[in-house]
Amino acid sequence: MSWTRATASEPAAPTARRRQRLLSLGACALALLLVGAATLSRPWHALEFKTFDVLTALAAPQRPGLPVVILAIDEPTFQELQQTWPFPRGMHAALLRRLHAEGAAAVGLDIVFADPSTEAQDAALARSIAETGPVVLAATREKIDSANAALWMDVLPLQRFLDAGADAGDAGVEPDDDFVVRRAPVARESFALRLAQRAAEARGQMPVLRHFDWIGYRGPRGTFDTRSYYQALEPGLLPAGFFKGKIVLVGRSARTATELTRSQADLFNSPFGTAGGERLFPGVELQATLVDNFLSGGGLRSVSEGWTLALTALLVPVLLWGSRRLHPAGAAALTGALVVAMGAVSWWLFAGFRLWWPPLLPAAAAVAVYGAAALVGFAIVRQRARQTRAMFAQYVPPAVVSRLIAQPGLMRLGGEAREVTLMFTDLANFTTLSEQLSAEQTVEVLTGYFNAMTPIVHASGGTVDKFIGDAVMAFWGAPLDDPQHAAHAVQAAIAMQQAMQALVADLVARGLPPIHMRIGLHTGRVVVGNVGSEQRFSYTAIGDAVNLAARLEGANKAFGTGILLSAATAAQLPASVALRALDDVIVKGKTEPVRVFTPCDDAVVRDASLAALGAFHARDWERANGHLAQVLARVPGDAAALRLQERVALARALPAGGDWSPAVALDKL
């Protein structure tokens, strides 16, 4: 007889793993699509810009790469010169002559001279431009909105200044949404580019200019040597030869609210504001930074987006591997380490190679992949918990199910060797009963029977393995360890026989024949686990001990008992459990006899039965019969005593020296 029954449907481990991989891949793909969609949003760009700002603040060398001087048209200049804006152009002419005399390499006036002033003032400035060294003037673009379209118009310096030898360059910049200038000018003839070219030529160098995509700030406001405009006009305020060989930029640099209103200050937000530095950054210092970037290579170039996408693609298998192979905390640590590593690589490229690689996309992708895989893993764990609960709720008490879910390591799926106590039950006369009932009534009787027996098994910590027709197979000691599994099994058997009385009384009251339950118990080592095919399996026990328990159930008929248990079970019972020794049996395929017992509360019967067996083994037929007569006097018609009397008679009738064994083959009972 095979006691394996496929009652639960579960995917095999390879199928489950394949399903989990597919679910994880699908979830990760969705997460990456969401991250990709997020990269198109303004908040995403704002985060990238903030990352750029932080790296700028950390990597800035805090010193210029070239000898650049800024002459700031600032509050002290307004106070000292007692002039309103715009200054007379003759004053700028005097400044150019002074700078030329000091040996300045090139001068950039970050001022747009688009409209004429007085003839004398314009002529003075034109003469100074013609007589001094390289001079670059600022140009700009203005947007003109009309009813039909928006037009851009170039605003250039007066032609007479250009004819005098000045260069012109677009001083316009393109701030981001937060008014921080991070990107290099897109104008081909920008103010800073023209000034860098003229400065390189004046210093006798070939104008090898390094183009870049992002501005490499040298430091916060004031990093470049900044002097007030008036100091360059009045002799003695700066050391002699102070401007020799230097690139000089002239422009507004306001700080006070009054000045902002009066001078229409040229100010932008600074990347250093993100790191807690001063937020406002003068436009003239921004131009000085651009000149420095062009000549010294301090600007940054963008890393190709292909590398970012390739790295993001590589992260997926690594993180999926981590989510499958590592503990959730380990997978989280791996994700965190990757995010930190990407931040470190971005910093390394930024500071060491002047490359801007935004780490936000791969970092967000890593977190998204980890989150997606973790969610799938959590969902699968929850699903497995539900499946475990649903499957084991049929076999074991709810408290055991909860413990198995909380501590899955207690249940080793796939089979393990354990010592358990097994129970088989069967209903005597059930065939006769079922012949008098319809199929529906038969199922009703069985349902009532199983509903009465199952809670008793569960209440004692047992596991219901299966229902086989009108039979029940159960065991104690798995899936959780139970040091008292034998005692609990015997207690359950006694309680089940007591519960049968109400069922039998109900059948008799309905005019139906009574039924009786037989129970076999045996303790031994079996393999317990999920057994079956890849499509269907059940949690069951396999081994010789299972067969012996089943045979003991059938042997109840020969002994006239309701519960029959083996010596292996009896040996593990406490002294409080009173047992009656019945006989010694030999299991088919075994040579050693097994003594069988049944619960018995009558001490006289217990003692007389044990003494009768002892006398029978000693071939003391008279004494054996005497003890058996004592049992029959207490329990008239006792089947076990009558059967042993027959064996005594047969043994006595054997010839002297004949082949005799005190044990009987179990399959002959």
C-alpha positions as CSV (number, residue, x, y, z in Angstrom):
1,M,0.0,0.0,0.0
2,S,1.3,3.5,-0.8
3,W,0.7,6.1,1.8
4,T,1.8,9.1,-0.4
5,R,-1.1,11.3,-1.4
6,A,-0.8,14.4,-3.7
7,T,-3.1,16.9,-2.0
8,A,-1.4,20.3,-2.5
9,S,-0.5,21.9,-5.8
10,E,2.7,23.9,-5.8
11,P,5.3,24.8,-8.5
12,A,8.5,22.9,-8.2
13,A,11.5,24.8,-7.0
14,P,13.0,25.4,-10.5
15,T,9.6,26.6,-11.7
16,A,9.1,28.9,-8.7
17,R,12.6,30.3,-9.2
18,R,11.9,30.8,-12.9
19,R,8.6,32.6,-12.1
20,Q,10.3,34.8,-9.5
21,R,13.0,35.7,-12.0
22,L,10.4,36.7,-14.6
23,L,8.4,38.7,-12.1
24,S,11.6,40.4,-10.9
25,L,12.6,41.2,-14.5
26,G,9.2,42.6,-15.3
27,A,9.1,44.7,-12.1
28,C,12.6,46.0,-12.7
29,A,11.7,46.9,-16.3
30,L,8.7,48.8,-15.1
31,A,10.8,50.5,-12.5
32,L,13.4,51.5,-15.1
33,L,10.6,52.8,-17.3
34,L,9.3,55.0,-14.5
35,V,12.8,56.2,-13.8
36,G,13.3,57.0,-17.5
37,A,10.0,58.9,-17.5
38,A,11.2,60.8,-14.4
39,T,14.3,62.0,-16.2
40,L,12.1,64.1,-18.5
41,S,10.7,66.1,-15.6
42,R,11.8,69.4,-14.3
43,P,12.3,68.1,-10.7
44,W,14.7,65.5,-12.0
45,H,16.8,68.1,-13.8
46,A,16.7,70.2,-10.6
47,L,18.2,67.3,-8.7
48,E,20.9,66.7,-11.2
49,F,21.7,70.4,-11.1
50,K,21.9,70.3,-7.3
51,T,24.3,67.4,-7.6
52,F,26.4,69.5,-10.0
53,D,26.4,72.3,-7.5
54,V,27.5,70.1,-4.6
55,L,30.4,68.7,-6.6
56,T,31.3,72.2,-7.8
57,A,31.5,73.4,-4.2
58,L,33.6,70.4,-3.2
59,A,36.0,70.3,-6.2
60,A,36.6,74.0,-6.6
61,P,40.3,74.7,-6.1
62,Q,39.5,78.1,-4.5
63,R,42.1,79.8,-6.8
64,P,42.1,81.0,-10.4
65,G,44.2,79.2,-13.0
66,L,45.3,82.4,-14.7
67,P,46.3,86.0,-13.7
68,V,42.9,87.6,-14.0
69,V,41.8,90.8,-12.2
70,I,38.3,92.0,-11.9
71,L,37.6,95.7,-11.6
72,A,34.3,95.9,-9.9
73,I,31.9,98.7,-10.4
74,D,30.7,98.4,-6.8
75,E,29.4,100.5,-3.9
76,P,32.7,101.9,-2.9
77,T,33.3,103.0,-6.5
78,F,30.0,104.9,-6.5
79,Q,30.8,106.5,-3.2
80,E,34.3,107.4,-4.1
81,L,33.6,108.8,-7.6
82,Q,30.3,110.4,-6.8
83,Q,29.0,109.3,-10.1
84,T,25.7,107.8,-11.2
85,W,25.4,105.0,-13.7
86,P,26.2,105.0,-16.5
87,F,29.7,106.4,-16.0
88,P,31.0,109.0,-18.5
89,R,32.8,107.1,-21.3
90,G,35.8,109.4,-20.9
91,M,36.3,107.7,-17.5
92,H,36.5,104.3,-19.2
93,A,38.9,105.8,-21.7
94,A,41.2,107.0,-18.8
95,L,41.0,103.5,-17.3
96,L,42.1,101.9,-20.6
97,R,45.1,104.2,-20.8
98,R,46.1,103.4,-17.2
99,L,45.8,99.6,-17.8
100,H,47.8,99.9,-21.0
101,A,50.5,101.8,-19.2
102,E,50.6,99.1,-16.5
103,G,51.1,96.4,-19.2
104,A,47.7,94.6,-19.0
105,A,47.6,91.7,-21.5
106,A,44.0,92.3,-22.5
107,V,40.9,94.2,-21.2
108,G,37.3,93.1,-21.3
109,L,34.6,95.7,-20.7
110,D,31.5,93.8,-19.6
111,I,29.5,96.8,-20.5
112,V,27.3,97.2,-23.6
113,F,28.0,100.5,-25.4
114,A,25.1,100.3,-27.8
115,D,23.9,103.8,-27.7
116,P,25.9,107.0,-28.4
117,S,26.5,109.5,-25.6
118,T,28.1,112.9,-26.2
119,E,30.5,113.2,-29.1
120,A,33.4,114.1,-26.8
121,Q,32.9,111.1,-24.5
122,D,32.5,108.7,-27.4
123,A,35.6,110.1,-29.2
124,A,37.7,109.8,-26.0
125,L,36.8,106.1,-25.6
126,A,37.4,105.4,-29.3
127,R,40.8,107.0,-29.1
128,S,41.8,105.0,-26.1
129,I,40.6,101.8,-27.7
130,A,42.8,102.6,-30.8
131,E,45.8,103.5,-28.7
132,T,45.7,100.7,-26.1
133,G,46.1,97.0,-26.2
134,P,43.4,94.4,-27.0
135,V,40.0,95.5,-25.8
136,V,36.8,93.4,-26.0
137,L,33.4,95.0,-25.5
138,A,30.2,93.2,-24.5
139,A,27.4,92.6,-26.9
140,T,24.0,91.1,-26.0
141,R,20.8,89.9,-27.5
142,E,17.3,91.3,-26.8
143,K,14.0,89.5,-27.2
144,I,11.3,91.5,-29.0
145,D,7.8,90.1,-28.6
146,S,5.3,90.9,-31.3
147,A,1.8,89.7,-32.0
148,N,2.9,87.0,-34.3
149,A,6.3,85.8,-33.0
150,A,9.2,86.5,-30.7
151,L,12.3,87.9,-32.4
152,W,15.9,88.1,-31.1
153,M,17.9,91.2,-32.0
154,D,21.7,91.5,-31.6
155,V,22.7,94.5,-29.6
156,L,26.3,95.4,-30.6
157,P,28.7,98.1,-29.5
158,L,28.8,101.3,-31.5
159,Q,30.5,100.8,-34.8
160,R,33.0,103.6,-34.2
161,F,34.4,101.5,-31.2
162,L,34.7,98.4,-33.4
163,D,36.4,100.5,-36.1
164,A,38.8,101.7,-33.5
165,G,40.0,98.2,-33.0
166,A,37.7,96.7,-30.3
167,D,36.4,93.2,-30.5
168,A,32.8,92.4,-29.5
169,G,31.4,89.2,-28.0
170,D,28.1,88.1,-26.7
171,A,28.2,88.4,-23.0
172,G,24.8,86.7,-22.6
173,V,24.5,83.5,-20.6
174,E,21.7,81.0,-20.2
175,P,20.7,80.4,-16.6
176,D,18.8,77.3,-15.6
177,D,15.4,77.4,-14.0
178,D,16.9,78.3,-10.6
179,F,18.9,81.2,-12.3
180,V,22.2,79.4,-11.8
181,V,24.5,79.5,-14.8
182,R,26.1,76.1,-15.2
183,R,26.4,75.6,-18.9
184,A,29.0,77.0,-21.3
185,P,27.7,79.8,-23.6
186,V,26.3,78.5,-26.8
187,A,27.2,81.6,-28.8
188,R,30.1,80.9,-31.2
189,E,31.5,84.4,-30.6
190,S,31.0,84.9,-26.9
191,F,32.5,87.7,-24.9
192,A,34.7,85.4,-22.8
193,L,35.9,83.4,-25.9
194,R,36.9,86.6,-27.7
195,L,38.7,87.9,-24.7
196,A,40.5,84.6,-24.2
197,Q,41.6,84.6,-27.8
198,R,42.9,88.2,-27.7
199,A,44.7,87.6,-24.4
200,A,46.5,84.5,-25.8
201,E,47.5,86.5,-28.9
202,A,48.8,89.4,-26.7
203,R,50.9,87.0,-24.7
204,G,52.4,85.6,-27.8
205,Q,50.6,82.3,-27.6
206,M,48.7,80.4,-30.1
207,P,45.0,80.6,-29.0
208,V,44.6,76.9,-28.2
209,L,41.2,77.2,-26.6
210,R,39.6,74.2,-24.7
211,H,35.9,73.9,-25.4
212,F,33.7,72.6,-22.7
213,D,30.0,71.9,-21.9
214,W,29.8,73.0,-18.3
215,I,31.4,75.8,-16.4
216,G,34.2,74.8,-14.0
217,Y,33.8,77.3,-11.2
218,R,37.1,78.2,-9.5
219,G,35.4,79.1,-6.3
220,P,32.7,81.2,-4.7
221,R,32.4,84.9,-5.2
222,G,35.7,86.7,-4.7
223,T,37.9,83.8,-5.8
224,F,39.3,86.0,-8.6
225,D,41.4,89.0,-7.5
226,T,38.7,91.7,-7.3
227,R,39.5,95.4,-6.9
228,S,37.2,98.4,-7.0
229,Y,37.0,100.3,-10.3
230,Y,38.1,103.6,-8.7
231,Q,41.3,102.0,-7.4
232,A,42.6,101.6,-11.0
233,L,41.8,105.3,-11.8
234,E,43.6,107.0,-9.0
235,P,47.4,106.5,-8.9
236,G,48.9,105.1,-5.7
237,L,46.0,103.0,-4.7
238,L,47.4,99.9,-6.3
239,P,51.1,98.8,-6.4
240,A,53.0,99.9,-9.5
241,G,52.9,97.3,-12.2
242,F,50.0,95.6,-10.6
243,F,48.2,94.9,-13.9
244,K,51.3,93.8,-15.9
245,G,50.6,90.7,-18.0
246,K,47.1,90.3,-16.5
247,I,43.7,89.9,-18.1
248,V,41.4,92.6,-16.8
249,L,37.7,92.5,-16.7
250,V,35.5,95.5,-15.9
251,G,31.9,95.1,-14.9
252,R,29.3,95.7,-12.2
253,S,29.4,93.8,-8.9
254,A,26.6,95.0,-6.7
255,R,25.8,93.8,-3.2
256,T,23.3,96.1,-1.7
257,A,19.7,96.6,-2.6
258,T,20.2,100.2,-3.3
259,E,22.9,99.4,-5.7
260,L,20.8,96.7,-7.4
261,T,18.2,99.3,-8.2
262,R,20.6,102.0,-9.2
263,S,23.0,100.0,-11.3
264,Q,20.6,97.3,-12.7
265,A,23.1,94.8,-11.4
266,D,24.3,91.9,-13.5
267,L,23.9,89.0,-10.9
268,F,23.1,85.3,-11.0
269,N,22.6,82.6,-8.4
270,S,25.7,80.7,-7.5
271,P,26.3,76.9,-7.4
272,F,27.9,77.6,-4.0
273,G,24.5,78.6,-2.6
274,T,23.5,74.9,-2.4
275,A,26.5,74.2,-0.2
276,G,25.7,77.1,2.1
277,G,27.9,79.7,0.4
278,E,27.0,83.1,-0.9
279,R,24.2,82.8,-3.4
280,L,24.7,85.8,-5.7
281,F,27.5,85.7,-8.3
282,P,28.4,88.8,-10.4
283,G,28.2,88.5,-14.1
284,V,31.7,89.9,-14.6
285,E,33.1,87.2,-12.3
286,L,31.2,84.7,-14.3
287,Q,32.9,86.0,-17.5
288,A,36.3,85.8,-15.7
289,T,35.5,82.1,-14.9
290,L,34.7,81.5,-18.6
291,V,38.0,83.1,-19.8
292,D,39.9,81.0,-17.3
293,N,38.1,77.8,-18.5
294,F,38.9,78.6,-22.1
295,L,42.6,79.2,-21.5
296,S,43.4,76.8,-18.7
297,G,41.0,73.9,-19.4
298,G,39.1,74.2,-16.2
299,G,35.7,73.7,-17.9
300,L,33.9,70.4,-17.8
301,R,32.8,68.1,-20.6
302,S,29.8,65.8,-20.5
303,V,30.3,62.0,-20.4
304,S,28.4,60.4,-23.2
305,E,24.9,59.2,-22.1
306,G,25.8,55.8,-23.7
307,W,28.1,55.1,-20.7
308,T,25.3,55.9,-18.3
309,L,22.8,53.7,-20.1
310,A,25.4,50.8,-20.3
311,L,26.1,51.1,-16.6
312,T,22.4,51.1,-15.8
313,A,21.9,48.0,-17.9
314,L,24.8,46.3,-16.0
315,L,23.2,47.1,-12.7
316,V,20.1,45.1,-13.3
317,P,21.6,41.6,-13.3
318,V,23.9,42.5,-10.4
319,L,21.1,43.7,-8.2
320,L,18.8,40.9,-9.3
321,W,21.5,38.4,-8.3
322,G,21.9,40.2,-5.0
323,S,18.2,40.1,-4.3
324,R,18.1,36.4,-5.0
325,R,21.2,35.3,-3.2
326,L,21.6,37.7,-0.4
327,H,19.6,38.4,2.8
328,P,17.4,41.5,2.3
329,A,19.8,43.5,4.5
330,G,22.7,42.3,2.4
331,A,20.9,43.3,-0.8
332,A,20.2,46.7,0.6
333,A,23.8,47.1,1.6
334,L,24.9,46.1,-1.9
335,T,22.6,48.7,-3.4
336,G,23.8,51.3,-1.0
337,A,27.4,50.4,-1.8
338,L,26.7,50.8,-5.5
339,V,25.1,54.1,-5.0
340,V,28.0,55.4,-2.9
341,A,30.5,54.0,-5.5
342,M,28.7,55.8,-8.3
343,G,28.8,59.0,-6.3
344,A,32.5,58.5,-5.7
345,V,33.1,57.8,-9.4
346,S,31.2,61.0,-10.3
347,W,33.3,63.0,-7.9
348,W,36.5,61.4,-9.2
349,L,35.7,62.2,-12.8
350,F,34.6,65.7,-11.8
351,A,37.6,66.6,-9.7
352,G,40.3,64.6,-11.5
353,F,39.3,64.7,-15.1
354,R,37.0,67.6,-15.4
355,L,34.2,65.3,-16.7
356,W,30.6,65.8,-15.6
357,W,28.8,62.4,-15.2
358,P,25.5,62.8,-13.4
359,P,25.2,59.8,-11.0
360,L,21.5,60.4,-10.4
361,L,20.2,58.1,-13.2
362,P,22.2,55.0,-12.4
363,A,21.8,55.6,-8.6
364,A,18.0,56.0,-9.0
365,A,17.9,53.0,-11.3
366,A,19.8,51.0,-8.7
367,V,17.4,52.0,-6.0
368,A,14.4,51.3,-8.3
369,V,15.7,47.9,-9.3
370,Y,16.4,47.0,-5.7
371,G,13.0,48.3,-4.6
372,A,11.3,46.4,-7.4
373,A,13.1,43.2,-6.7
374,A,12.5,43.6,-2.9
375,L,8.8,44.2,-3.6
376,V,8.6,41.1,-5.7
377,G,10.5,39.1,-3.1
378,F,8.2,40.4,-0.4
379,A,5.1,39.5,-2.4
380,I,6.5,36.0,-3.1
381,V,7.3,35.5,0.5
382,R,3.8,36.6,1.5
383,Q,2.3,34.3,-1.2
384,R,4.4,31.4,0.1
385,A,3.3,32.2,3.6
386,R,-0.3,32.1,2.5
387,Q,0.3,28.9,0.6
388,T,2.1,27.4,3.6
389,R,-0.7,28.5,5.9
390,A,-3.3,27.1,3.5
391,M,-1.5,23.8,3.0
392,F,-0.5,23.2,6.6
393,A,-3.7,24.4,8.1
394,Q,-5.2,21.2,6.7
395,Y,-2.7,19.1,8.7
396,V,-1.5,21.0,11.8
397,P,-2.9,23.3,14.4
398,P,-3.0,27.1,13.6
399,A,-0.4,27.8,16.3
400,V,2.0,25.5,14.5
401,V,1.3,27.1,11.2
402,S,2.0,30.5,12.5
403,R,5.3,29.3,14.0
404,L,6.3,27.7,10.7
405,I,5.6,30.9,8.8
406,A,7.5,33.0,11.4
407,Q,10.4,30.5,11.4
408,P,10.5,28.8,8.0
409,G,13.9,27.2,8.9
410,L,12.0,24.8,11.1
411,M,10.5,23.2,8.1
412,R,13.0,21.7,5.7
413,L,11.2,21.1,2.5
414,G,12.2,18.2,0.3
415,G,12.4,15.5,3.1
416,E,14.4,14.9,6.3
417,A,14.8,11.9,8.6
418,R,12.9,12.3,11.9
419,E,11.6,10.1,14.7
420,V,7.9,10.5,14.8
421,T,4.9,8.6,16.2
422,L,2.5,7.6,13.5
423,M,-1.2,6.9,13.7
424,F,-3.6,5.0,11.4
425,T,-7.3,4.8,12.0
426,D,-10.0,2.8,10.3
427,L,-13.7,2.4,10.7
428,A,-15.0,-1.2,11.3
429,N,-18.4,-2.0,9.7
430,F,-18.2,1.1,7.6
431,T,-18.8,-0.9,4.4
432,T,-22.0,-2.3,5.9
433,L,-23.1,1.1,6.9
434,S,-22.3,2.7,3.6
435,E,-24.5,0.1,1.8
436,Q,-27.5,1.4,3.7
437,L,-26.7,5.1,2.9
438,S,-26.8,7.1,-0.3
439,A,-23.5,8.6,-1.5
440,E,-24.5,12.0,-0.1
441,Q,-25.3,10.5,3.3
442,T,-22.0,8.5,3.3
443,V,-20.1,11.7,2.7
444,E,-22.1,13.4,5.4
445,V,-21.1,10.7,8.0
446,L,-17.5,10.8,6.9
447,T,-17.4,14.6,7.2
448,G,-18.8,14.4,10.7
449,Y,-16.2,11.8,11.6
450,F,-13.3,13.7,10.2
451,N,-14.6,17.0,11.7
452,A,-14.6,15.3,15.1
453,M,-11.2,13.6,14.8
454,T,-9.1,16.3,13.2
455,P,-9.4,18.9,16.0
456,I,-8.3,16.2,18.5
457,V,-5.2,15.5,16.5
458,H,-4.4,19.3,16.2
459,A,-5.1,19.9,19.8
460,S,-2.4,17.5,20.8
461,G,0.1,18.9,18.3
462,G,-0.3,16.3,15.7
463,T,-0.2,16.6,11.9
464,V,-3.0,15.1,9.8
465,D,-1.2,13.6,6.8
466,K,-4.2,12.5,4.8
467,F,-7.6,11.0,4.6
468,I,-7.8,7.6,2.8
469,G,-11.4,6.6,2.4
470,D,-12.6,6.3,5.9
471,A,-9.1,6.1,7.3
472,V,-6.9,8.9,8.8
473,M,-3.2,9.0,8.8
474,A,-1.5,11.4,11.3
475,F,1.8,11.8,13.0
476,W,3.4,13.7,15.8
477,G,7.0,15.1,15.9
478,A,6.9,16.9,12.5
479,P,7.1,19.5,11.1
480,L,8.0,20.9,14.5
481,D,10.0,18.9,17.0
482,D,8.0,17.4,19.9
483,P,10.0,15.5,22.6
484,Q,6.7,14.0,23.9
485,H,5.3,13.0,20.5
486,A,4.5,9.4,21.7
487,A,2.6,10.6,24.7
488,H,0.7,13.1,22.7
489,A,-0.2,10.5,20.1
490,V,-1.6,8.1,22.7
491,Q,-3.5,10.8,24.5
492,A,-5.1,11.8,21.1
493,A,-6.0,8.2,20.4
494,I,-7.8,7.8,23.7
495,A,-9.6,11.1,23.2
496,M,-10.6,10.0,19.6
497,Q,-12.1,6.8,20.9
498,Q,-14.1,8.8,23.5
499,A,-15.3,11.1,20.7
500,M,-16.5,8.1,18.7
501,Q,-19.1,7.3,21.4
502,A,-21.2,10.4,20.4
503,L,-21.0,9.5,16.7
504,V,-22.0,5.9,17.3
505,A,-24.9,7.1,19.5
506,D,-26.1,9.4,16.7
507,L,-26.0,6.5,14.1
508,V,-27.9,4.2,16.4
509,A,-30.5,6.9,17.1
510,R,-31.0,7.1,13.3
511,G,-31.6,3.3,13.1
512,L,-28.2,2.7,11.5
513,P,-25.7,0.0,12.4
514,P,-22.9,1.2,14.7
515,I,-19.4,1.6,13.6
516,H,-16.2,1.3,15.6
517,M,-12.8,2.9,15.1
518,R,-9.5,1.0,15.2
519,I,-6.2,2.9,15.8
520,G,-2.6,1.7,15.3
521,L,0.3,3.6,16.7
522,H,4.1,3.1,16.2
523,T,7.2,5.2,16.8
524,G,10.1,5.1,14.4
525,R,12.3,7.0,12.0
526,V,10.8,8.1,8.7
527,V,11.5,10.6,6.0
528,V,9.1,13.5,6.4
529,G,8.7,16.3,3.8
530,N,7.1,17.4,0.6
531,V,6.9,14.3,-1.5
532,G,5.3,14.0,-5.0
533,S,5.8,15.1,-8.5
534,E,6.9,18.5,-9.9
535,Q,3.2,19.4,-10.4
536,R,1.6,18.0,-7.2
537,F,3.0,17.0,-3.9
538,S,2.0,16.6,-0.2
539,Y,3.6,16.8,3.1
540,T,3.8,13.2,4.3
541,A,5.9,10.5,5.9
542,I,7.7,7.6,4.2
543,G,9.3,4.5,5.7
544,D,8.9,1.1,7.3
545,A,7.5,2.7,10.4
546,V,4.5,3.9,8.4
547,N,3.7,0.4,7.2
548,L,4.0,-1.0,10.8
549,A,1.6,1.6,12.2
550,A,-0.9,0.7,9.4
551,R,-0.6,-3.0,10.1
552,L,-1.1,-2.4,13.9
553,E,-4.4,-0.7,13.0
554,G,-5.6,-3.8,11.2
555,A,-4.3,-6.1,14.0
556,N,-6.8,-4.5,16.4
557,K,-9.4,-6.8,14.9
558,A,-7.5,-9.9,16.1
559,F,-6.9,-8.5,19.6
560,G,-10.4,-7.1,20.0
561,T,-8.9,-3.7,20.9
562,G,-9.6,-0.1,19.7
563,I,-6.0,1.1,20.2
564,L,-2.9,-1.0,19.5
565,L,0.6,0.5,19.9
566,S,4.1,-0.9,19.6
567,A,6.8,-1.3,22.2
568,A,8.7,1.5,20.6
569,T,5.8,3.9,21.4
570,A,5.3,2.4,24.8
571,A,8.9,2.9,25.7
572,Q,8.6,6.7,25.3
573,L,5.4,7.0,27.4
574,P,5.4,8.3,31.0
575,A,4.6,6.0,33.8
576,S,1.2,7.6,34.2
577,V,0.0,6.0,30.9
578,A,-1.3,2.6,31.9
579,L,-0.7,-0.1,29.2
580,R,-1.6,-3.7,28.9
581,A,0.8,-6.0,27.1
582,L,-1.0,-8.2,24.6
583,D,1.4,-10.3,22.6
584,D,4.7,-10.3,20.6
585,V,4.4,-10.0,16.8
586,I,6.9,-10.3,13.9
587,V,6.6,-7.8,11.1
588,K,7.0,-9.2,7.6
589,G,10.6,-8.8,6.5
590,K,11.8,-8.5,10.1
591,T,13.2,-11.1,12.4
592,E,12.9,-9.4,15.8
593,P,9.5,-9.6,17.5
594,V,7.7,-6.5,18.5
595,R,5.5,-6.4,21.7
596,V,2.2,-4.7,21.3
597,F,0.1,-2.9,23.9
598,T,-3.2,-1.3,24.4
599,P,-4.3,1.3,27.0
600,C,-5.9,-0.3,30.0
601,D,-7.1,1.2,33.4
602,D,-7.6,-2.2,35.1
603,A,-4.4,-3.0,37.1
604,V,-5.5,-6.6,37.7
605,V,-5.9,-7.2,33.9
606,R,-2.6,-5.5,33.2
607,D,-0.7,-7.5,35.7
608,A,-2.4,-10.8,34.7
609,S,-1.8,-10.2,31.0
610,L,1.9,-9.5,31.6
611,A,2.3,-12.5,33.8
612,A,0.5,-14.7,31.2
613,L,3.0,-13.6,28.5
614,G,5.9,-14.3,30.7
615,A,4.7,-17.8,31.5
616,F,3.9,-18.4,27.8
617,H,7.5,-17.4,26.8
618,A,8.7,-19.8,29.6
619,R,6.5,-22.6,28.3
620,D,4.8,-22.8,31.5
621,W,1.4,-23.6,30.0
622,E,-0.5,-24.1,33.2
623,R,0.6,-20.8,34.8
624,A,-0.1,-19.0,31.5
625,N,-3.6,-20.4,31.4
626,G,-4.2,-19.5,35.0
627,H,-3.3,-15.9,34.4
628,L,-5.5,-15.8,31.3
629,A,-8.4,-17.2,33.2
630,Q,-7.9,-14.4,35.7
631,V,-8.2,-11.9,32.8
632,L,-11.3,-13.5,31.4
633,A,-12.9,-13.5,34.9
634,R,-12.4,-9.7,34.9
635,V,-13.2,-9.2,31.2
636,P,-15.4,-12.0,30.0
637,G,-14.9,-12.8,26.3
638,D,-11.7,-10.7,26.1
639,A,-10.5,-11.4,22.5
640,A,-6.8,-10.9,23.3
641,A,-6.9,-13.4,26.2
642,L,-8.9,-15.9,24.2
643,R,-6.5,-15.7,21.3
644,L,-3.5,-16.2,23.6
645,Q,-5.3,-19.2,25.1
646,E,-5.6,-20.7,21.6
647,R,-1.8,-20.2,21.1
648,V,-1.1,-21.9,24.5
649,A,-3.2,-24.9,23.4
650,L,-1.5,-25.1,20.1
651,A,2.0,-24.9,21.6
652,R,1.1,-27.5,24.3
653,A,0.0,-29.9,21.5
654,L,3.3,-29.6,19.7
655,P,5.6,-32.6,20.1
656,A,8.5,-32.2,22.4
657,G,11.4,-30.4,20.7
658,G,9.1,-29.1,17.9
659,D,9.7,-25.8,16.2
660,W,7.9,-23.2,18.3
661,S,8.1,-19.4,18.6
662,P,6.4,-17.2,21.2
663,A,5.8,-14.5,18.6
664,V,3.3,-14.6,15.9
665,A,3.6,-13.1,12.4
666,L,1.7,-9.9,12.2
667,D,0.4,-10.5,8.6
668,K,-1.3,-13.7,9.9
669,L,-3.4,-11.9,12.4
